[in-house]
Amino acid sequence: MNVEKTMEFILEQQALTEANFAKANIRFQQAEKRLDRLERLVAQNNHLVGRLARYGVSLRSDIRRHERAIARLEEVHSETDGKLNALIDIFDKSIRRNGK
């Protein structure tokens, strides 16, 4: 066995390992930067999600309030319609009596 060739092989392997480790370290640092950006975006979006959720609750409350108002208007309209029909009947009867 040639000791010099073995040592040369070991040194080449060590150099390749160190180069690969350096590349992996660079990729890891880049991944950390991306993760930091993602964490900031998630934090910002959580704030927006909270605002959207509060807006949605407020909107649902407004919709319920409007639905109740519309239901009340429908009741009032129905009552007014009935009273108007009664008034028309009275007016028609009055005209018929006065016309005869």
C-alpha positions in Angstrom: 0.0 0.0 0.0 1.3 3.4 -0.9 1.1 5.7 2.1 1.6 8.9 0.1 -1.4 8.1 -2.2 -3.5 7.2 0.8 -2.6 10.5 2.5 -3.3 12.4 -0.8 -6.7 10.7 -1.1 -7.5 11.5 2.5 -6.5 15.1 2.0 -8.6 15.4 -1.2 -11.6 13.9 0.6 -11.2 16.3 3.5 -11.0 19.2 1.0 -14.1 18.0 -0.8 -15.9 17.6 2.5 -14.9 21.1 3.7 -16.1 22.6 0.3 -19.4 20.7 0.5 -19.8 21.8 4.1 -19.1 25.5 3.1 -21.7 25.2 0.3 -24.2 23.6 2.8 -23.5 26.4 5.3 -24.2 29.0 2.6 -27.5 27.3 1.7 -28.4 27.1 5.4 -27.8 30.8 5.9 -29.9 31.5 2.8 -32.7 29.3 4.2 -32.5 31.1 7.5 -33.0 34.4 5.7 -36.0 33.1 3.8 -37.4 31.7 7.1 -37.0 35.1 8.7 -38.8 36.8 5.8 -41.6 34.2 6.0 -41.9 34.7 9.8 -42.2 38.5 9.3 -44.9 37.9 6.6 -46.8 35.5 8.8 -46.7 38.0 11.6 -48.0 40.8 9.3 -50.7 38.5 7.9 -51.8 37.5 11.4 -52.4 41.1 12.1 -54.4 41.4 8.8 -56.3 38.2 9.5 -57.3 39.6 12.9 -58.5 42.8 11.3 -60.4 40.8 8.7 -62.0 38.6 11.3 -63.1 41.6 13.3 -64.5 43.2 10.1 -66.3 40.0 9.3 -67.9 39.9 12.7 -68.9 43.6 12.4 -70.3 42.9 8.9 -72.4 40.0 10.1 -73.7 42.2 12.9 -74.6 44.9 10.4 -76.3 42.3 8.1 -78.4 41.0 11.0 -79.4 44.5 11.9 -80.4 45.2 8.3 -82.3 42.0 8.1 -84.3 43.0 11.2 -84.9 46.4 9.8 -86.1 44.9 6.5 -88.4 42.5 8.4 -89.9 45.4 10.3 -90.3 47.4 7.1 -92.1 44.5 5.6 -94.5 44.4 8.6 -95.1 48.1 8.4 -95.6 47.9 4.6 -98.1 45.0 5.1 -100.0 47.1 7.7 -100.0 50.2 5.5 -101.2 48.1 2.6 -104.1 46.8 4.6 -105.0 50.3 5.8 -104.8 51.7 2.3 -107.1 48.9 1.0 -109.5 49.7 3.8 -109.4 53.4 2.9 -110.0 52.6 -0.8 -113.0 50.5 0.1 -114.4 53.3 2.3 -113.8 55.8 -0.5 -115.4 53.5 -3.1 -118.5 52.9 -0.9 -118.8 56.6 -0.3 -118.6 57.4 -4.0 -121.2 54.8 -4.8 -123.6 56.1 -2.1 -123.1 59.7 -3.2 -123.4 58.7 -6.9 -126.8 57.0 -6.5 
